[in-house]
Amino acid sequence: MTARKDWTGFEIALGVACGALGGAVAILGFTDIFVTVNHVVAPWWGWLAWTVIVLGEGSGLGSYLGWLLLDLRDKPPRRVKVFCACYLSTFAALSLLLNVYAGRGSVPGTVSHGLAVVAFFGYLVFIKVMVRRLSADPAAERLALALADARQHAIDLCRDRRGLLWRYRVPSLLRRQILSARLADEVREAVTLKVSVGATGGWEATVRTWVFRELNLPALASKADSEAAADIARSAPETAPQASPAASPQARPEARSGPALRLAASKSRSMSAGDLEPHVSAMLDEYGSVSQARVKRDLHVSTEKAAGALRLAKRGRTVVSIGQR
């Protein structure tokens, strides 16, 4: 089933007739209600009686128009729709009560006053239903229905695992997504795919995976914490400090002649990479293999100086080795 984008001449004529009749009903209905309610409340309000009708009918009509606009442009959640419906119904009920009171003592008077209110508010609701149905997209309606089914399935799963008070026993993000009908992306994608091929189910497994993953959030957090700790432990040997000079006599500069294997920051700060090269060469002679991180740590130099000095030291050793060959 697909929505027709074109209108026949007869359908256009029907639409114009409905609109014209709606305008007439609105004008005549408001006039009848205004005169009746103004007469009823005049003993208490005096010349301000007209403000009661304007406030009541204006608020009711304004809420109706806003409700209609939300349905056309925003697709509001259920709680917004319920509020708008209750708000409009309140003013309709109060207006009906005042009009029925105005016709007290006379059956024709009571019926006629009630008819004016019902015609006014009833036609408004009818126009809203008609506009919503004519502007609806069948594909979007099917998708919305399937998403509502997926949301209800998620609620059933949460209730089964956390009881009737599941709203207060599930992670806050899961509760927010379910109550606001903003389901997870993987759920929406699965539902959309199934609806696009004409299926009414098949997305249940995706909903279960999503819900159970969120319900087991503490376990997932604990696992992630353990993995992070393991990563830190694996990288620790690369950055762990070497044995102290007291524990490694061969590393003490005073135990050997030639360039020092360690320099104070105050001394190495003004030295260039070329000045540092003899010290790095001595470290290579002493330790065999030296990393850039150790050069930085032992000589107290920047990354750039450590890299340059290490490169010069290794290049010098390569030249010597080739010359010996």
Secondary structure in CASP SS format (residue, H / E / C, confidence):
PFRMAT SS
TARGET T0000
AUTHOR 0000-0000-0000
METHOD secondary structure of the structure
MODEL  1
M C 1.00
T C 1.00
A C 1.00
R C 1.00
K C 1.00
D C 1.00
W C 1.00
T C 1.00
G H 1.00
F H 1.00
E H 1.00
I H 1.00
A H 1.00
L H 1.00
G H 1.00
V H 1.00
A H 1.00
C H 1.00
G H 1.00
A H 1.00
L H 1.00
G H 1.00
G H 1.00
A H 1.00
V H 1.00
A H 1.00
I H 1.00
L H 1.00
G H 1.00
F H 1.00
T H 1.00
D H 1.00
I H 1.00
F H 1.00
V H 1.00
T H 1.00
V H 1.00
N H 1.00
H H 1.00
V H 1.00
V H 1.00
A H 1.00
P H 1.00
W H 1.00
W H 1.00
G H 1.00
W H 1.00
L H 1.00
A H 1.00
W H 1.00
T H 1.00
V H 1.00
I H 1.00
V H 1.00
L H 1.00
G H 1.00
E H 1.00
G H 1.00
S H 1.00
G H 1.00
L H 1.00
G H 1.00
S H 1.00
Y H 1.00
L H 1.00
G H 1.00
W H 1.00
L H 1.00
L H 1.00
L H 1.00
D H 1.00
L H 1.00
R H 1.00
D C 1.00
K C 1.00
P C 1.00
P C 1.00
R H 1.00
R H 1.00
V H 1.00
K H 1.00
V H 1.00
F H 1.00
C H 1.00
A H 1.00
C H 1.00
Y H 1.00
L H 1.00
S H 1.00
T H 1.00
F H 1.00
A H 1.00
A H 1.00
L H 1.00
S H 1.00
L H 1.00
L H 1.00
L H 1.00
N H 1.00
V H 1.00
Y H 1.00
A H 1.00
G C 1.00
R C 1.00
G C 1.00
S C 1.00
V H 1.00
P H 1.00
G H 1.00
T H 1.00
V H 1.00
S H 1.00
H H 1.00
G H 1.00
L H 1.00
A H 1.00
V H 1.00
V H 1.00
A H 1.00
F H 1.00
F H 1.00
G H 1.00
Y H 1.00
L H 1.00
V H 1.00
F H 1.00
I H 1.00
K H 1.00
V H 1.00
M H 1.00
V H 1.00
R H 1.00
R H 1.00
L H 1.00
S C 1.00
A C 1.00
D C 1.00
P H 1.00
A H 1.00
A H 1.00
E H 1.00
R H 1.00
L H 1.00
A H 1.00
L H 1.00
A H 1.00
L H 1.00
A H 1.00
D H 1.00
A H 1.00
R H 1.00
Q H 1.00
H H 1.00
A H 1.00
I H 1.00
D H 1.00
L H 1.00
C H 1.00
R H 1.00
D H 1.00
R H 1.00
R H 1.00
G C 1.00
L C 1.00
L C 1.00
W H 1.00
R H 1.00
Y H 1.00
R C 1.00
V C 1.00
P C 1.00
S H 1.00
L H 1.00
L H 1.00
R H 1.00
R H 1.00
Q H 1.00
I H 1.00
L H 1.00
S C 1.00
A C 1.00
R C 1.00
L C 1.00
A C 1.00
D H 1.00
E H 1.00
V H 1.00
R H 1.00
E H 1.00
A H 1.00
V H 1.00
T H 1.00
L H 1.00
K H 1.00
V H 1.00
S H 1.00
V C 1.00
G C 1.00
A C 1.00
T C 1.00
G C 1.00
G C 1.00
W C 1.00
E H 1.00
A H 1.00
T H 1.00
V H 1.00
R H 1.00
T H 1.00
W H 1.00
V H 1.00
F H 1.00
R H 1.00
E H 1.00
L H 1.00
N C 1.00
L H 1.00
P H 1.00
A H 1.00
L H 1.00
A H 1.00
S H 1.00
K H 1.00
A H 1.00
D H 1.00
S H 1.00
E H 1.00
A H 1.00
A H 1.00
A H 1.00
D H 1.00
I H 1.00
A H 1.00
R H 1.00
S H 1.00
A H 1.00
P H 1.00
E H 1.00
T H 1.00
A C 1.00
P C 1.00
Q C 1.00
A C 1.00
S C 1.00
P C 1.00
A C 1.00
A C 1.00
S C 1.00
P H 1.00
Q H 1.00
A H 1.00
R C 1.00
P H 1.00
E H 1.00
A H 1.00
R C 1.00
S C 1.00
G C 1.00
P C 1.00
A C 1.00
L C 1.00
R C 1.00
L C 1.00
A C 1.00
A H 1.00
S H 1.00
K H 1.00
S H 1.00
R C 1.00
S C 1.00
M C 1.00
S C 1.00
A H 1.00
G H 1.00
D H 1.00
L H 1.00
E H 1.00
P H 1.00
H H 1.00
V H 1.00
S H 1.00
A H 1.00
M H 1.00
L H 1.00
D H 1.00
E H 1.00
Y H 1.00
G C 1.00
S C 1.00
V C 1.00
S C 1.00
Q H 1.00
A H 1.00
R H 1.00
V H 1.00
K H 1.00
R H 1.00
D H 1.00
L H 1.00
H C 1.00
V C 1.00
S C 1.00
T H 1.00
E H 1.00
K H 1.00
A H 1.00
A H 1.00
G H 1.00
A H 1.00
L H 1.00
R H 1.00
L H 1.00
A H 1.00
K H 1.00
R H 1.00
G H 1.00
R H 1.00
T H 1.00
V H 1.00
V H 1.00
S H 1.00
I H 1.00
G H 1.00
Q H 1.00
R C 1.00
END
